[in-house]
């Protein structure tokens, strides 16, 4: 069998599948956020967001760059007409990710108590981090297998896996709140984290079954050794892992600095947590929700760009990048107008909050930059430009951390909005300039 770069029809079919599934899953997630906001309030949402922000650096270490690695290695094997190497490459990536995920798990378990005491308001939140650490090996394995499916242009299977994860997560949260009825915010956060871990386990096991079935059906025959696979894994994975880890560590610092900065500005601890929860946990998910129409395409662009590069098809790379940028711009501008003109009614309808609606309007001009950055980042990764992407993202997070530390105590939330504008413009400019040069646009 000869493997070729997928046709436009196959690409659009896969993008449609991922888009519909992502749309349904993100809608479920938004509905859950609205329901949780009614149950535990903006301050509770803010506390849960802080727990997740501390957890995310461990996720970066466990699985930050492994999905991209599997996608790239599989796409290169297909582009070189060597499908027998794929199973060997995936197995090595699974072993590599397992080692990193166990290390991240142990690191989080050992640091849970001091982190909770220092940043979460007490050691009573340490069990939330302990429980979350158990999900890291499952997250890592699932990321590997989803990367394989994306490279094989088989989008239904990862969509089903993510569907199992999202639906089971919503179901577990609803059951825990309905049956156990948490009496404190700490219990509520523990139930939400436990539900997240259970859903991750379900998703990973389902993904393993799908992978086993797919390999036996579509990759029969003798397995070949993948040459220099260890070096390739390190070359692709380590920059991605370092990028995600550094960016998430800095993002963790940002998330921890926001409530502290608001308190230094004059708000009490409850009001500061409520403002943080409203902005990061309630408004941001809505602003980024339309990006589901681009997320599917962005994930599929990685194997398309990698395979075109493996075949030295510079014209194909340029055409792919040009079309992706044009469609992103045409999509994001109406979305920005929608949030700007109808943000206040949306905030009142979903959260019964005029302040949430004002945040929608303030963040509307940034949506084209955020959506564009998603596409550009995927294209750079597919074109073996993960190291410049890592540098830009790290610089963005570092500048954001410094500006928030400097501006929030002086301007409050206005300082955070100014920081978002400056950093989003800078990151988009650097990434887009690099893509235009590499893709030859």
N, C-alpha and C positions, 0 to 999 in steps of 0.2 A: 504494500500500500504506500502511495506517495502522499506526503502531507504538504499542504500548501497554506499560504496566508489565506485566512477565511475571506469569503466574498462579502460584498456589502449586504446581501440578503441574510447571510448567516449572522453577521455582526448585528444587524438591526433586530433580528429575531432574538438573539441572546440578550441584547440590551433591553428589549421589551420585557422579556421574562424577568430579568433582574429588577427592572424599574417597577413593574407591577408588584412583585413580591416585596421590594423595599418600601413601596408606597403603603402597602397594607400593614407591614410590620412597624413602620414609623408612625402610622396613624394609631396603631394599638399602643405604642409607647407614649404618644402624646395624650391619649385618653387616660392612660394610667397616671401620667404626671398631673393632669387636671384633677383626677380622683384623689390622688395622694395629697395635692395641695389643699383640698377640702378636709382631708383627714388630719394632717399634721401641720398645715399652715406653711407660709413662706419660710419661717425660721426652721422648721423641720426639714424642708427641702434643702435649705442651705447647709444644715448639718450633714445631711446625707451626701451632698455634693462635696463637702470637705473630706469625708471618708473616702469617696471615690478618687478624689484628687491625690490623696496619699497612696492609694492603691495603684494608680496608673503607672508610676515609675517601675513598679515590680512587673506589671504587664509588659512594659517596654523591654525589660531584660528578658522575660520569658519568651516573648513572641514578636518583638518589635519588627524585625526585618525578615522573618522566616517565610512568611507568605510570599513576599516579593521574590525571595530566593528560589522557592519551588517553581513559581511561575516563570521566572527567567530561565532556569535550567531546563524545564520541560519545553519551553518555547524554542530554546536553542537546539535541543535535541530534535524537535520536529522540523525546524528550519534546515538542519543538516541531514535530514532523512535518516536519523538514528533513533527510532522509537524504542529500541531495545534497551537504551540507557535510562529510560525514564524511571522505571521501578527502583533501580539502584540509587538514582539521585534522590528520589522521594524518601527512601529508607534512611539514607545518610542524613537527610535534613531532619527527619523525625528524631533520630538519635541525638543530633546536635541540639535540637530544641528541647528535648527532654532534659539534657544536662543543664541547660540554662534555666529551665523552668523550676527544677528542683532547687537550684542555687537561689533563685528569686524567692521561692516559697520559704526556704529556711531563713533568708535575710528578713523577710517581712514578719515571720513569726517572732524572731528574736528582737526586732525593733518595735513591735506593736505597742508594748506598754509605754516606753518613753515617748513615742510619737503621739499616742493618745493623751498622755499627761501634758505634753507641751503644746499641742495644737488643737485637740478636740474637746478640751474642757474636762478631762479626767480619764483615769484608767478604765472606767466602766465601758468605754467604747473599744477597748482592745479586742474583746471577742469578735467584733465585727471584722477587724483586720485578720484575725486568726482564721475565721471561716472563709473569708475571701481568698486567703492564700492557698486553700485547697483546690481552688478552681484553676490555678495557673498551669499545671500540666495538661489539663483538658483544653484550655484555651490554646496552648501552644500546638498540640496535636491537631486540633480543629483548624487552626490557621494554615498549617502545612497542607492539609488535604484540600482546603478551599483554594489554595494557590494552585494545586494540581488541576482541579476542575476548571478554573478560569483559563489556564493555559490550553486545556483540551477543548475549550469552547463548549463546555457542558455546564450550562448555567442552572438547569433545573435542580440538580442535586444539591449544590450549595444553598440554593434558595429554599429548598425543603428543609435542609439542616437548620438554617437560620430561622425558618418559620417555626420549627419545633422549639428552638431556644426561646423565641419571643413569646409564643403562646404559652408555653409551660411556665415561663417566668411570670407573666401576668397572672396565670392561674394560681401559682404558688403564693404570690403576694396577696391576692384576693382571699385565698383560703386561710392564710395565716392571720390576716387582719380580721376576717369574719369569725373564725373559730377560736383563736387565741386572744383576740382583742387586747393589743398592747396598752398598758397603762402609763408607760413612760416613753419619752422620745428615744431613749437608749434601746428599749425593747423593739420599738418600731423600726429603727435602723437595723437591728440585728435580724429581724424577720425579713427585711428587704434584701440584705446581703446573703442570707441563707437561701432565699428564693433564687437569687442570681447564680449561686454556686450550683444548685440542683439543676437549673435550666442549662447551664454550661455543660454539665455531665451528660444530660440527655442529648444535647446537640452533638457532642463529640462522639458518643457511642453510635448514634445514627449515622454520622458522617463516615465512621470507620466501616460500617456495613455497606454503605453506598460505594466507598472507594474499592473495597474488596470485589464487589460485584462488577464495577466498571473495568477494573484492571483485567479480570479474567475474560471479559467480553471483548474489550477493544485493544488490549495489548497482549495477545497470545504469542507464543513462541519463546525463543531462548532469550534470557536476560543478558545484557551486555554490561561490562564494567564501564562506568562513567569516568573518563580520564581526568585527572587533576580535580576531582570533585571537591576534595577538602579545601584546596586553595580557592576554588570558585565560590564555595559556601562562605568562606571567610571574607572574600573580596566583596560579595554582595550583601551578606548578612550583617557584618560588623558595622559598616557605616550606617545602615538602616537602624540597627539596634542602638548604636550610640546616638543617632539622631533622635529617635523616639525617646530614649532614656533621658538625654539632656533636655529635650524640649519638655517632656512631662515633668521632670524635676523642677525646671524653671516655671512651668505652668502650675505645679503644686505650690511653689513659692508665691506665685501671683495670687492663687486662690486663697492662700493663708494670709497674704498681705491685705487683701481687699477688706475683710471684716475688721482687721486690726487698724487699717488706715481710716476706715469710716468711724471707728471709735475715737481715734485721735482727732478726727475732724469735729467730733462732738456728739455722735450718736451713742446710745447705750448699747450693751452687748446684744440684747434681743432685737432692737431695731436694726443694728448693723447686720446681724445674721439674716433678718427678714429681707433687707434690701439686696443682700448678696444672693439669697435664695431666689428672689423674684427675677433678678437679672440673669443669673447663670443657670438656674434650674427650671425657670418657667418661661422666660422670654426667648432665650437663646435656642431652645429646642424648636420653637415655632419659626424663628427666623431662618434656621438652617433646614427646616423640613422640606421646602421645595427643592433643595439640592438632591433629593432622592432621584429626581429625573436625570441628574448628571452623574451621581455616584456609580450607577451601573455602567454607564459609558466609560467613566474614568478607570474603573477596574479592568474593563475589557481592552482599554487602550494599551495597557502594559504589555500583554502578550503580542498584540498587533505590532507595536513599535519594536519590541525585542526581536520578533521573527523577521520583520522587514530589515532590521539592522543586520541580523545574521546572514541575510541574503544580499547585503550591500545594495539595497534598493533605496537610494537617497531620495529619488523622486517620490517614491511611495511614502517615505517618512515625512517629507515636506507637505505632501497633499493631505496626509492624515492629520498633521498638526494644524494646518490651515483650516480645515473643515471643523475640527474640534473647537478651535478658538472662536471661529465665527458663530457657530451654533450656541456656544456658551454665552457669548455677548448678547445674541438675539433673545435668548431665554431669560437672562438675568435682569435685563433692564425693565421689562414689564413687572417682574416680581418685586423689584425695588419700588416701583411706582405703586403697586398694590399695598405694600406695607406702609408707605409714606401717607397715602391718602385714606386708607381704611384701618390704620393701626389702632387708633383710639377705640373705635367700635369693636374691633377684634379683642382688645384687652378687656373691655367691659363684658363682652359676651362669654369669654372663656374663663376669666379669673375674677370678674366683678371688680376690676381695678382700673381706674383711669391712669394711674402711674405706669402700669404694665403697657397700656396703649401708647403712652408717651415714649416709652423705651422702644417700642416697635418703630415709631416714626424716626427716632434718633438713629437707630441702627440700619434703617432702610438703605441709605446711600452706600453702605459697606457691603451689601449682599453681592453686587456684581464682582467685587474684588475677591470675596471669599469663595464664590463659586468658580471664578477663573483660576484661583490658586489650586483648587482641587484638581482641575483638568491638567494644568501645567505641571503640577507635582507628579502626576501619574505618567505623563509623557516623558519627563526627565528620568524617572525610574526605569521606564522601558528602554530608554536610549543609553543606559549605563551611566547616568549622570546623578547617581544617588549621593555621591560625595558633595558636589556643589549644593544639592538640595538640602543635605544635612547641615552645611555651613549656613545657608540662608535661614533655615528654620531655627537653628540654635541662636543665631544673631538676633532674629526677631524676638524669640522668647527672652533673651537676656536684656534687650533694650526695653521690652515690655515690663519686665520685673523692676528695672531701675526707675522707669517713669512712674509706675504705680507707687513705689516706695516714696518717690519724691512728691508727686502731685496729689495723691489722695488726701493726705493730712491737710492740704491747703485748699483744694477745690472740692473734695468729696467725690460723689459719683461723676461730676463733670470732668474731674481729672481722669477717671477711668475711660470715659467716652473719648476724650482727647487722645489718650494713649492708644485706644483701639484704632482710631483714624490714622495716626502717624505710623504705627507699626504695620497695619494692613496695607497701606500705600507703599511703604518701603519694601516689604516682602514681595508683593506682587510685581513691583518694578524689577527687582533683582532676578526673580525666577523667570519672568517673561523675557527679559533680555538674554538670559542664558539659553532659553529654548529657541528663540529666534536665531541665535548664532549656530546652535548645534543642528537644528533641523533645516537650516538653509532657507529660511523663509524671507 
